[in-house]
Amino acid sequence: MLIFPKMREPDDFGAGHFGASRGSRTHNGVDFTAEAGSACYSVTDGVVTKFGYPYADDLSYRYVEVTYDGVARFRYFYVDPHEDLEIGDTVYQGLYLGTVQDVAAKYETEDKKMNNHIHFEVIEKGRYVDPVDALWWAGGPNLHKLGLVPV
């Protein structure tokens, strides 16, 4: 059984729910609180299709993309991929993907604090969809019913 952390609480940099305001844009994913150095596990079966970099100006931060059923791309941001994980690997729900990175350190100042987190997003047929809904139709738990995300 997978254990999900709670959604990132609002902090000086915003809220963690899908569609949250980000100034001139909206948040394309869900942020789950996670301590730097902790493990990140796949929430669905699929194939590793990409190791990416969320910031063009800082290649120390990474993400792992797992494609489910050839249709939906599940992306785990601020996760350093496990050294044995390779593009094309088949993964299963609960498989270790990598280590949570310290994204809060990138943004925090003396005046502003960020809650460390994994940014989790899903792209289906070229558009961002609410990861909480996508998780449920991909065979994962209903996070609304578990009380981990707002209804």
DSSP file (Angstrom, degrees, kcal/mol; ACC not computed):
  #  RESIDUE AA STRUCTURE BP1 BP2  ACC     N-H-->O    O-->H-N    N-H-->O    O-->H-N    TCO  KAPPA ALPHA  PHI   PSI    X-CA   Y-CA   Z-CA
    1    1 A M              0   0    0      0, 0.0     2,-0.2     0, 0.0    93,-0.0   0.000 360.0 360.0 360.0 132.7    0.0    0.0    0.0
    2    2 A L        -     0   0    0     41,-0.1     2,-0.5    39,-0.0    41,-0.0  -0.578 360.0-144.6 -81.5 145.9    1.3    3.4   -0.9
    3    3 A I        -     0   0    0     -2,-0.2    -1,-0.0     0, 0.0     0, 0.0  -0.957  13.8-156.9-111.3 126.3    1.3    6.2    1.7
    4    4 A F        -     0   0    0     -2,-0.5     3,-0.1   139,-0.0     2,-0.1  -0.853   9.0-135.7-104.9 136.1    0.7    9.7    0.4
    5    5 A P        -     0   0    0      0, 0.0     3,-0.1     0, 0.0     2,-0.1  -0.313  37.1 -88.6 -75.7 170.5    1.7   12.8    2.2
    6    6 A K        -     0   0    0      1,-0.1    27,-2.3    26,-0.1   143,-0.1  -0.369  50.4 -88.6 -75.5 160.4   -0.6   15.7    2.6
    7    7 A M  B     -A   32   0A   0    141,-1.5    25,-0.3    25,-0.2    -1,-0.1  -0.399  56.6 -88.3 -65.5 146.0   -0.9   18.4    0.0
    8    8 A R        -     0   0    0     23,-3.2     8,-1.1     8,-0.2    23,-0.2  -0.353  44.6-127.2 -57.9 127.0    1.5   21.3    0.5
    9    9 A E        -     0   0    0      6,-0.1   106,-0.3     1,-0.1    -1,-0.1  -0.406  38.3 -83.9 -71.2 152.5    0.0   23.9    2.7
   10   10 A P        +     0   0    0      0, 0.0     5,-0.2     0, 0.0     2,-0.2  -0.320  60.2 167.1 -56.7 139.3    0.0   27.5    1.4
   11   11 A D  B >   -H   14   0B   0      3,-2.3     3,-1.7    -3,-0.1   103,-0.1  -0.667  56.3 -66.0-136.9-166.3    3.2   29.3    2.1
   12   12 A D  T 3  S+     0   0    0    101,-1.3   102,-0.1     1,-0.3     3,-0.1   0.631 132.5  49.4 -63.8 -12.2    4.9   32.5    1.0
   13   13 A F  T 3  S-     0   0    0      1,-0.4    -1,-0.3   100,-0.4     2,-0.3   0.367 119.2 -90.9-110.3   3.1    5.1   31.1   -2.6
   14   14 A G  B <   -H   11   0B   0     -3,-1.7    -3,-2.3    -5,-0.0    -1,-0.4  -0.758  49.5 -52.5 125.2-169.9    1.6   29.9   -3.0
   15   15 A A        -     0   0    0      6,-0.3    -6,-0.1    -2,-0.3     5,-0.1  -0.699  35.1-131.8-110.0 162.0   -0.7   26.9   -2.5
   16   16 A G        +     0   0    0     -8,-1.1    15,-2.5    -2,-0.2    -8,-0.2   0.353  65.0 109.2 -99.0   5.8   -0.2   23.3   -3.8
   17   17 A H  S >  S-     0   0    0     13,-0.2     3,-1.8     1,-0.1    12,-0.2  -0.445  79.0 -89.4 -86.4 159.4   -3.5   22.4   -5.3
   18   18 A F  T 3  S+     0   0    0      1,-0.3    10,-0.2    -2,-0.1    -1,-0.1  -0.407 113.3  18.4 -62.9 132.2   -4.2   22.0   -9.0
   19   19 A G  T 3  S+     0   0    0      8,-2.7    -1,-0.3     1,-0.3     9,-0.1   0.434  85.4 154.6  86.3  -0.4   -5.2   25.3  -10.7
   20   20 A A    <   -     0   0    0     -3,-1.8     7,-2.7     9,-0.3    -1,-0.3  -0.280  53.8 -94.4 -60.2 146.7   -3.8   27.5   -7.9
   21   21 A S  E     +I   26   0C   0      5,-0.2    -6,-0.3     1,-0.1     5,-0.2  -0.391  39.4 177.4 -65.3 135.7   -2.9   31.0   -9.0
   22   22 A R  E >   -I   25   0C   0      3,-2.9     2,-0.8     1,-0.2     3,-0.7  -0.400  59.2 -92.7-130.2  51.7    0.7   31.5  -10.0
   23   23 A G  T 3  S+     0   0    0      1,-0.2    -1,-0.2     0, 0.0     0, 0.0  -0.645 111.1   7.0  75.1-110.9    0.4   35.2  -11.0
   24   24 A S  T 3  S+     0   0    0     -2,-0.8    -1,-0.2    -3,-0.1     2,-0.2   0.430 135.5  40.1 -85.8   1.7   -0.3   35.2  -14.7
   25   25 A R  E <  S-I   22   0C   0     -3,-0.7    -3,-2.9    -5,-0.0     2,-0.3  -0.787  79.6-113.9-136.0 179.4   -0.7   31.4  -14.9
   26   26 A T  E     -I   21   0C   0     -2,-0.2     2,-0.3    -5,-0.2    -5,-0.2  -0.853  37.3 -94.1-118.5 158.2   -2.1   28.6  -12.9
   27   27 A H        -     0   0    0     -7,-2.7    -8,-2.7    -2,-0.3    -7,-0.2  -0.546  29.4-158.7 -71.9 125.3   -0.5   25.6  -11.1
   28   28 A N        +     0   0    0     -2,-0.3    94,-0.5   -10,-0.2     2,-0.2   0.324  67.2  18.6 -90.7   7.4   -0.4   22.6  -13.5
   29   29 A G  S    S-     0   0    0    -12,-0.2     2,-0.4    92,-0.2    -9,-0.3  -0.706  81.7 -88.8-149.8-160.4    0.0   20.0  -10.8
   30   30 A V  E     - B   0 120A   0     90,-2.7    90,-3.1    -2,-0.2     2,-0.5  -0.988  29.3-142.4-127.4 136.9   -0.4   19.1   -7.1
   31   31 A D  E     - B   0 119A   0    -15,-2.5   -23,-3.2    -2,-0.4     2,-0.5  -0.895  13.6-166.0-103.2 126.2    2.4   19.6   -4.5
   32   32 A F  E     -AB   7 118A   0     86,-2.5    86,-2.6    -2,-0.5   -25,-0.2  -0.937  29.0-110.9-110.1 131.3    2.8   17.0   -1.8
   33   33 A T  E     + B   0 117A   0    -27,-2.3     2,-0.3    -2,-0.5    84,-0.3  -0.309  47.0 164.8 -59.3 139.7    4.9   17.8    1.2
   34   34 A A        -     0   0    0     82,-1.5     2,-0.2   -29,-0.1     3,-0.1  -0.933  35.1-121.8-159.6 132.5    8.1   15.8    1.3
   35   35 A E    >   -     0   0    0     -2,-0.3     3,-2.0     1,-0.1    65,-0.2  -0.541  39.9-101.7 -75.5 140.2   11.3   16.1    3.2
   36   36 A A  T 3  S+     0   0    0      1,-0.3    65,-0.2    -2,-0.2    -1,-0.1  -0.381 109.8  27.5 -58.1 136.2   14.5   16.5    1.2
   37   37 A G  T 3  S+     0   0    0     63,-3.1    -1,-0.3     1,-0.3    64,-0.1   0.287  93.2 122.9  92.7  -9.8   16.3   13.1    1.2
   38   38 A S    <   -     0   0    0     -3,-2.0    62,-3.1     1,-0.1    -1,-0.3  -0.363  67.2 -94.5 -81.8 167.4   13.2   11.0    1.5
   39   39 A A  E     -J   99   0D   0     60,-0.2     2,-0.4    -3,-0.1    60,-0.2  -0.503  27.4-153.5 -84.0 147.5   12.1    8.4   -1.0
   40   40 A C  E     -J   98   0D   0     58,-2.4    57,-3.1    -2,-0.2    58,-1.4  -0.988  13.6-167.0-119.9 131.4    9.7    8.9   -3.9
   41   41 A Y  E     -J   96   0D   0     -2,-0.4    55,-0.2    55,-0.3     2,-0.1  -0.863  29.0 -99.8-118.6 150.3    7.8    5.9   -5.2
   42   42 A S        -     0   0    0     53,-2.7    52,-3.0    -2,-0.3    53,-0.1  -0.439  21.9-157.3 -66.9 137.9    5.7    5.5   -8.4
   43   43 A V  S    S+     0   0    0     50,-0.2     2,-0.3    -2,-0.1    50,-0.2   0.504  74.5  23.4 -93.8  -5.3    2.0    5.9   -7.9
   44   44 A T  S    S-     0   0    0     48,-0.2    51,-0.2    51,-0.1     2,-0.1  -0.959  85.7 -95.1-150.1 165.4    1.1    3.9  -11.0
   45   45 A D        +     0   0    0     93,-0.4     2,-0.3    -2,-0.3    47,-0.3  -0.456  65.5 105.8 -74.9 158.4    2.4    1.2  -13.4
   46   46 A G  E     -C   91   0A   0     45,-2.3    45,-3.0    22,-0.2     2,-0.4  -0.993  63.7 -69.5 164.3-162.4    4.1    2.5  -16.5
   47   47 A V  E     -CD  90  67A   0     20,-1.9    20,-3.0    -2,-0.3     2,-0.5  -0.983  41.2-115.4-126.4 135.6    7.3    3.0  -18.4
   48   48 A V  E     + D   0  66A   0     41,-2.7    40,-3.3    -2,-0.4    18,-0.2  -0.596  41.5 167.2 -69.3 119.9   10.0    5.6  -17.6
   49   49 A T  E     +     0   0A   0     16,-2.3     2,-0.3    -2,-0.5    -1,-0.2   0.543  53.3  12.8-115.1 -11.6   10.0    7.9  -20.6
   50   50 A K  E     - D   0  65A   0     15,-1.2    15,-2.8    36,-0.1     2,-0.5  -0.961  40.5-156.8-165.6 145.3   12.1   10.9  -19.5
   51   51 A F  E     + D   0  64A   0     -2,-0.3    13,-0.2    13,-0.2     2,-0.2  -0.994  41.6 176.7-115.7 118.5   14.5   12.4  -17.0
   52   52 A G  E     - D   0  63A   0     11,-2.2    11,-1.7    -2,-0.5    -2,-0.0  -0.606  33.6-126.6-121.7 178.5   14.1   16.1  -17.2
   53   53 A Y        -     0   0    0      9,-0.2     9,-0.2    -2,-0.2     6,-0.1  -0.983   9.3-160.4-126.4 115.8   15.2   19.4  -15.7
   54   54 A P  S    S+     0   0    0      0, 0.0     2,-0.5     0, 0.0    -1,-0.1   0.765  81.8  50.3 -69.1 -22.9   12.5   21.8  -14.5
   55   55 A Y    >   -     0   0    0      3,-0.5     3,-1.1     6,-0.3     6,-0.2  -0.959  62.5-161.4-122.4 119.8   14.9   24.8  -14.7
   56   56 A A  T 3  S+     0   0    0     -2,-0.5     3,-0.2     1,-0.2    -1,-0.1   0.786  97.1  49.9 -65.9 -25.9   17.0   25.6  -17.7
   57   57 A D  T 3  S+     0   0    0      1,-0.2     2,-0.3     2,-0.0    -1,-0.2   0.433 114.9  42.6 -93.7   0.8   19.2   27.8  -15.5
   58   58 A D    X   +     0   0    0     -3,-1.1     3,-1.1     3,-0.1    -3,-0.5  -0.740  57.0 179.7-149.9  94.8   19.8   25.2  -12.8
   59   59 A L  T 3   +     0   0    0     -2,-0.3    -3,-0.1     1,-0.2    -1,-0.1   0.305  68.4  86.0 -83.1  11.1   20.4   21.6  -13.9
   60   60 A S  T 3  S+     0   0    0     -5,-0.0     2,-0.4     2,-0.0    -1,-0.2   0.710  78.0  74.6 -81.2 -19.4   20.7   20.3  -10.3
   61   61 A Y    <   -     0   0    0     -3,-1.1    -6,-0.3    -6,-0.2     2,-0.2  -0.765  67.7-177.7 -96.7 141.7   17.0   19.9  -10.0
   62   62 A R        -     0   0    0     -2,-0.4    16,-2.2    -9,-0.2    17,-1.2  -0.775  17.8-156.0-130.5 168.1   15.4   16.9  -11.8
   63   63 A Y  E     -DE  52  77A   0    -11,-1.7   -11,-2.2    -2,-0.2     2,-0.4  -0.984  11.3-142.1-143.8 157.3   12.1   15.2  -12.6
   64   64 A V  E     -DE  51  76A   0     12,-1.8    12,-2.8    -2,-0.3     2,-0.5  -0.961  13.1-156.3-117.1 133.1   11.1   11.7  -13.6
   65   65 A E  E     -DE  50  75A   0    -15,-2.8   -16,-2.3    -2,-0.4   -15,-1.2  -0.946   8.3-174.0-113.3 128.4    8.4   11.0  -16.1
   66   66 A V  E     -DE  48  74A   0      8,-3.0     8,-3.2    -2,-0.5     2,-0.5  -0.986  15.4-146.1-119.3 123.9    6.5    7.7  -16.1
   67   67 A T  E     -DE  47  73A   0    -20,-3.0   -20,-1.9    -2,-0.5     2,-0.5  -0.800  10.9-151.1 -95.5 126.7    4.0    7.1  -18.9
   68   68 A Y  E >> S- E   0  72A   0      4,-3.3     3,-2.4    -2,-0.5     4,-1.9  -0.833  71.5 -19.0 -98.6 126.5    0.9    5.1  -18.0
   69   69 A D  T 34 S-     0   0    0     -2,-0.5    -1,-0.2     1,-0.3   -23,-0.1   0.720 111.6 -75.4  54.6  25.9   -0.8    3.0  -20.7
   70   70 A G  T 34 S+     0   0    0      2,-0.2    -1,-0.3    -3,-0.2     3,-0.1   0.546 128.1  73.7  68.8   6.4    0.9    4.9  -23.5
   71   71 A V  T <4 S+     0   0    0     -3,-2.4    54,-1.1     1,-0.3     2,-0.4   0.778  83.5  48.6-119.6 -46.6   -1.5    7.8  -22.8
   72   72 A A  E  <  -EF  68 124A   0     -4,-1.9    -4,-3.3    52,-0.2     2,-0.7  -0.876  61.8-147.4-113.3 133.3   -0.8    9.8  -19.7
   73   73 A R  E     -EF  67 123A   0     50,-2.8    50,-2.0    -2,-0.4     2,-0.6  -0.871  11.2-160.8-100.0 114.1    2.6   11.2  -18.6
   74   74 A F  E     -EF  66 122A   0     -8,-3.2    -8,-3.0    -2,-0.7     2,-0.5  -0.847  11.8-163.1 -94.3 120.5    3.0   11.2  -14.8
   75   75 A R  E     -EF  65 121A   0     46,-3.3    46,-1.9    -2,-0.6     2,-0.6  -0.910  13.6-163.9-115.2 132.8    5.8   13.6  -13.8
   76   76 A Y  E     -EF  64 120A   0    -12,-2.8   -12,-1.8    -2,-0.5     3,-0.5  -0.915  18.1-159.6-114.1 101.8    7.5   13.7  -10.4
   77   77 A F  E     +EF  63 119A   0     42,-3.4    42,-0.8    -2,-0.6   -14,-0.2  -0.546  68.4  26.0 -88.4 150.1    9.4   17.0  -10.0
   78   78 A Y  S    S+     0   0    0    -16,-2.2    23,-3.1     1,-0.2     2,-0.4   0.865  89.3 127.8  66.9  41.0   12.2   17.6   -7.6
   79   79 A V  E     -K  100   0D   0    -17,-1.2    -1,-0.2    -3,-0.5    21,-0.2  -0.992  55.3-143.3-127.2 121.6   13.2   13.9   -7.5
   80   80 A D  E     -K   99   0D   0     19,-3.2    19,-2.1    -2,-0.4     3,-0.1  -0.763  34.4-117.3 -82.3 115.0   16.7   12.8   -8.3
   81   81 A P  E     -K   98   0D   0      0, 0.0    17,-0.3     0, 0.0    16,-0.1  -0.182  28.6-102.6 -58.8 142.5   16.3    9.6  -10.3
   82   82 A H    >   -     0   0    0     15,-3.1     3,-1.7     1,-0.1    16,-0.0  -0.366  30.7-119.9 -60.8 142.5   17.7    6.4   -8.7
   83   83 A E  T 3  S+     0   0    0      1,-0.3    -1,-0.1    -3,-0.1    15,-0.0   0.745 111.8  50.6 -62.0 -24.9   21.0    5.5  -10.3
   84   84 A D  T 3  S+     0   0    0      2,-0.0     2,-0.3     0, 0.0    -1,-0.3   0.536  87.7 101.1 -89.9  -6.3   19.7    2.1  -11.6
   85   85 A L    <   -     0   0    0     -3,-1.7     2,-0.3    12,-0.1    12,-0.0  -0.635  52.7-178.6 -82.2 133.2   16.5    3.6  -13.2
   86   86 A E    >   -     0   0    0     -2,-0.3     3,-2.1   -36,-0.0   -38,-0.3  -0.926  36.8 -89.4-132.1 155.6   16.8    4.0  -17.0
   87   87 A I  T 3  S+     0   0    0     -2,-0.3   -38,-0.2     1,-0.3     3,-0.1  -0.408 116.2  29.9 -57.8 134.0   14.6    5.3  -19.8
   88   88 A G  T 3  S+     0   0    0    -40,-3.3    -1,-0.3     1,-0.3     2,-0.1   0.265  86.3 138.3  95.4 -11.0   12.5    2.4  -21.0
   89   89 A D    <   -     0   0    0     -3,-2.1   -41,-2.7   -41,-0.1     2,-0.4  -0.437  53.8-127.3 -67.0 139.0   12.3    0.7  -17.7
   90   90 A T  E     -C   47   0A   0    -43,-0.2     2,-0.3    -2,-0.1   -43,-0.2  -0.753  30.8-168.3 -83.2 131.8    8.9   -0.8  -16.7
   91   91 A V  E     -C   46   0A   0    -45,-3.0   -45,-2.3    -2,-0.4     2,-0.3  -0.865   7.8-152.5-121.0 157.6    7.9    0.4  -13.3
   92   92 A Y    >   -     0   0    0     -2,-0.3     3,-2.6   -47,-0.3   -50,-0.3  -0.883  40.5 -76.4-125.3 156.4    5.1   -0.7  -11.0
   93   93 A Q  T 3  S+     0   0    0     -2,-0.3   -50,-0.2     1,-0.3   -48,-0.1  -0.294 121.7  23.9 -52.1 127.8    3.1    1.0   -8.4
   94   94 A G  T 3  S+     0   0    0    -52,-3.0    -1,-0.3     1,-0.3     2,-0.2   0.347  86.1 140.1  95.9  -5.0    5.3    1.3   -5.3
   95   95 A L    <   -     0   0    0     -3,-2.6   -53,-2.7   -51,-0.2    -1,-0.3  -0.521  60.7-109.0 -73.5 137.8    8.6    1.1   -7.2
   96   96 A Y  E     +J   41   0D   0    -55,-0.2   -55,-0.3    -2,-0.2    -1,-0.1  -0.506  38.6 175.5 -67.1 123.1   11.3    3.4   -5.8
   97   97 A L  E     -     0   0D   0    -57,-3.1   -15,-3.1     1,-0.3     2,-0.3   0.783  50.2 -72.3 -98.5 -36.0   12.0    6.2   -8.4
   98   98 A G  E     -JK  40  81D   0    -58,-1.4   -58,-2.4   -17,-0.3     2,-0.4  -0.989  57.1 -48.8 167.9-164.9   14.5    8.3   -6.5
   99   99 A T  E     -JK  39  80D   0    -19,-2.1   -19,-3.2    -2,-0.3   -60,-0.2  -0.847  48.2-114.6-109.7 135.4   15.2   10.8   -3.8
  100  100 A V  E     - K   0  79D   0    -62,-3.1   -63,-3.1    -2,-0.4   -21,-0.2  -0.468  34.1-141.3 -66.9 132.1   13.3   14.0   -3.0
  101  101 A Q        -     0   0    0    -23,-3.1     2,-1.3   -65,-0.2     3,-0.2  -0.459  20.3-105.2 -92.4 167.0   15.4   17.1   -3.6
  102  102 A D    >   +     0   0    0      1,-0.2     3,-0.5    -2,-0.1     4,-0.5  -0.634  49.1 158.5 -94.6  77.3   15.5   20.3   -1.5
  103  103 A V  T >>  +     0   0    0     -2,-1.3     3,-0.9    14,-0.3     4,-0.9   0.793  68.1  68.2 -70.9 -27.1   13.5   22.7   -3.7
  104  104 A A  H >> S+     0   0    0      1,-0.3     4,-2.7    -3,-0.2     3,-0.7   0.871  92.5  60.4 -59.0 -35.5   12.7   24.9   -0.7
  105  105 A A  H <4 S+     0   0    0     -3,-0.5    -1,-0.3     1,-0.2    -2,-0.2   0.803  98.1  58.8 -63.0 -28.7   16.4   25.8   -0.6
  106  106 A K  H <4 S+     0   0    0     -3,-0.9    -1,-0.2    -4,-0.5    -2,-0.2   0.840 119.8  25.3 -67.8 -32.6   16.2   27.2   -4.1
  107  107 A Y  H << S+     0   0    0     -4,-0.9    -2,-0.2    -3,-0.7    -1,-0.2   0.726  92.2 107.6-107.6 -26.8   13.5   29.8   -3.2
  108  108 A E     <  +     0   0    0     -4,-2.7     2,-0.2    -5,-0.2     5,-0.2  -0.215  36.6 171.6 -64.6 144.0   13.8   30.5    0.5
  109  109 A T        -     0   0    0      3,-2.4    -2,-0.1     1,-0.0    -1,-0.0  -0.743  53.1 -88.9-130.9-177.5   15.1   33.8    1.8
  110  110 A E  S    S+     0   0    0     -2,-0.2    -2,-0.1     1,-0.2     3,-0.1   0.853 129.5  37.4 -62.6 -32.1   15.2   35.3    5.2
  111  111 A D  S    S+     0   0    0      1,-0.1     2,-0.4   -99,-0.0    -1,-0.2   0.705 116.3  51.2 -94.2 -22.8   11.8   36.8    4.6
  112  112 A K        -     0   0    0     -5,-0.1    -3,-2.4  -101,-0.0     2,-0.4  -0.954  61.3-167.5-125.6 137.2   10.1   34.0    2.6
  113  113 A K        -     0   0    0     -2,-0.4  -101,-1.3    -5,-0.2     2,-0.4  -0.923   3.4-160.3-122.3 146.3    9.8   30.3    3.4
  114  114 A M        -     0   0    0     -2,-0.4     2,-0.5  -103,-0.1    -6,-0.1  -0.971  21.6-125.2-123.5 140.6    8.7   27.4    1.2
  115  115 A N        -     0   0    0     -2,-0.4  -104,-0.1  -106,-0.3  -107,-0.1  -0.729  36.8-115.0 -80.4 126.6    7.4   24.0    2.3
  116  116 A N        +     0   0    0     -2,-0.5   -82,-1.5   -83,-0.1     2,-0.3  -0.324  52.9 152.2 -64.6 146.8    9.5   21.4    0.7
  117  117 A H  E     -B   33   0A   0    -84,-0.3     2,-0.5   -16,-0.2   -14,-0.3  -0.975  48.6-107.7-162.5 167.6    7.5   19.2   -1.7
  118  118 A I  E     -B   32   0A   0    -86,-2.6   -86,-2.5    -2,-0.3     2,-0.6  -0.961  31.4-141.7-104.0 128.8    7.2   17.0   -4.8
  119  119 A H  E     -BF  31  77A   0    -42,-0.8   -42,-3.4    -2,-0.5     2,-0.5  -0.845  21.5-167.9 -89.6 123.9    5.4   18.7   -7.6
  120  120 A F  E     +BF  30  76A   0    -90,-3.1   -90,-2.7    -2,-0.6     2,-0.3  -0.963  12.0 168.1-119.6 119.7    3.3   16.0   -9.3
  121  121 A E  E     - F   0  75A   0    -46,-1.9   -46,-3.3    -2,-0.5     2,-0.4  -0.933  20.6-152.4-133.6 157.1    1.7   16.7  -12.6
  122  122 A V  E     -GF 129  74A   0      7,-0.7     7,-2.3   -94,-0.5     2,-0.5  -0.994   2.8-165.1-131.7 131.1   -0.1   14.6  -15.3
  123  123 A I  E     -GF 128  73A   0    -50,-2.0   -50,-2.8    -2,-0.4     2,-0.5  -0.970  10.6-177.7-116.0 120.5   -0.3   15.4  -19.0
  124  124 A E  E >  S-GF 127  72A   0      3,-2.8     3,-1.7    -2,-0.5   -52,-0.2  -0.977  70.5 -16.5-121.5 123.7   -2.9   13.5  -21.0
  125  125 A K  T 3  S-     0   0    0    -54,-1.1    -1,-0.2    -2,-0.5   -53,-0.1   0.873 130.4 -49.6  51.1  41.9   -3.3   13.9  -24.7
  126  126 A G  T 3  S+     0   0    0      1,-0.2     2,-0.4    -3,-0.1    -1,-0.3   0.469 119.9  93.8  83.3   2.0   -1.2   17.1  -24.6
  127  127 A R  E <  S-G  124   0A   0     -3,-1.7    -3,-2.8     0, 0.0     2,-0.3  -0.960  76.2-109.9-130.9 149.9   -3.1   18.9  -21.8
  128  128 A Y  E     -G  123   0A   0     -2,-0.4     2,-0.3    -5,-0.2    -5,-0.2  -0.536  36.9-172.5 -73.3 134.6   -2.6   19.1  -18.1
  129  129 A V  E     -G  122   0A   0     -7,-2.3    -7,-0.7    -2,-0.3     3,-0.0  -0.884  39.5 -83.2-124.3 158.9   -5.2   17.3  -16.0
  130  130 A D    >>  -     0   0    0     -2,-0.3     4,-2.3     1,-0.2     3,-0.5  -0.462  36.9-147.9 -62.0 117.0   -5.8   17.2  -12.3
  131  131 A P  H 3> S+     0   0    0      0, 0.0     4,-2.6     0, 0.0     5,-0.2   0.793  94.4  61.2 -60.4 -28.4   -3.4   14.6  -11.0
  132  132 A V  H 3> S+     0   0    0      2,-0.2     4,-1.4     1,-0.2    11,-0.3   0.924 109.3  41.1 -65.5 -42.7   -5.7   13.6   -8.2
  133  133 A D  H <> S+     0   0    0     -3,-0.5     4,-2.0     2,-0.2     5,-0.2   0.910 115.3  51.4 -68.5 -42.7   -8.4   12.5  -10.8
  134  134 A A  H  X S+     0   0    0     -4,-2.3     4,-1.5     1,-0.2     6,-0.2   0.878 105.9  55.4 -63.9 -37.9   -5.8   10.9  -13.1
  135  135 A L  H  <>S+     0   0    0     -4,-2.6     5,-2.8    -5,-0.2    -1,-0.2   0.915 107.2  50.1 -60.4 -43.0   -4.3    8.9  -10.2
  136  136 A W  H ><5S+     0   0    0     -4,-1.4     3,-1.4     1,-0.2    -2,-0.2   0.934 112.4  44.9 -64.3 -47.1   -7.7    7.5   -9.5
  137  137 A W  H 3<5S+     0   0    0     -4,-2.0    -1,-0.2     1,-0.3    -2,-0.2   0.693 107.1  61.5 -73.7 -15.1   -8.4    6.4  -13.1
  138  138 A A  T 3<5S-     0   0    0     -4,-1.5   -93,-0.4    -5,-0.2    -1,-0.3   0.295 129.3 -92.8 -90.4  10.8   -4.9    5.0  -13.4
  139  139 A G  T < 5S+     0   0    0     -3,-1.4    -3,-0.2     1,-0.3    -2,-0.1   0.516  87.5 121.8  97.1   5.5   -5.6    2.5  -10.6
  140  140 A G      < -     0   0    0     -5,-2.8    -1,-0.3    -6,-0.2   -96,-0.1  -0.237  67.7 -71.6 -90.5-175.7   -4.4    4.5   -7.6
  141  141 A P        -     0   0    0      0, 0.0     2,-1.0     0, 0.0    -1,-0.2  -0.298  42.1-109.3 -75.2 159.9   -6.3    5.6   -4.5
  142  142 A N     >  -     0   0    0      1,-0.2     4,-1.4    -6,-0.1     3,-0.2  -0.805  31.0-168.2 -87.5 101.7   -8.9    8.3   -4.3
  143  143 A L  T  4>S+     0   0    0     -2,-1.0     5,-2.0   -11,-0.3     6,-1.0   0.748  82.7  60.3 -69.0 -24.1   -7.0   11.0   -2.4
  144  144 A H  T >45S+     0   0    0      1,-0.2     3,-1.3     2,-0.2    -1,-0.2   0.947 106.2  46.5 -65.0 -47.2  -10.2   13.0   -1.8
  145  145 A K  T 345S+     0   0    0      1,-0.3    -2,-0.2    -3,-0.2    -1,-0.2   0.816 109.3  55.1 -64.7 -30.0  -11.7   10.1    0.1
  146  146 A L  T 3<5S-     0   0    0     -4,-1.4    -1,-0.3     1,-0.0    -2,-0.2   0.568 111.8-122.5 -79.3  -7.3   -8.5    9.6    2.1
  147  147 A G  T < 5S+     0   0    0     -3,-1.3    -3,-0.2    -4,-0.4    -2,-0.1   0.687  78.5 120.4  77.0  17.8   -8.7   13.3    3.2
  148  148 A L  S   <S+     0   0    0     -5,-2.0  -141,-1.5     1,-0.1    -4,-0.2   0.666  75.0  30.1 -90.4 -17.5   -5.3   14.1    1.7
  149  149 A V  S    S-     0   0    0     -6,-1.0    -2,-0.2  -143,-0.1    -1,-0.1  -0.977  97.0 -92.0-136.4 152.1   -6.5   16.8   -0.7
  150  150 A P              0   0    0      0, 0.0    -2,-0.1     0, 0.0    -6,-0.0  -0.257 360.0 360.0 -62.8 149.8   -9.4   19.2   -0.5
  151  151 A V              0   0    0     -7,-0.1    -7,-0.1    -4,-0.1    -6,-0.0   0.427 360.0 360.0 -84.8 360.0  -12.7   18.1   -1.9
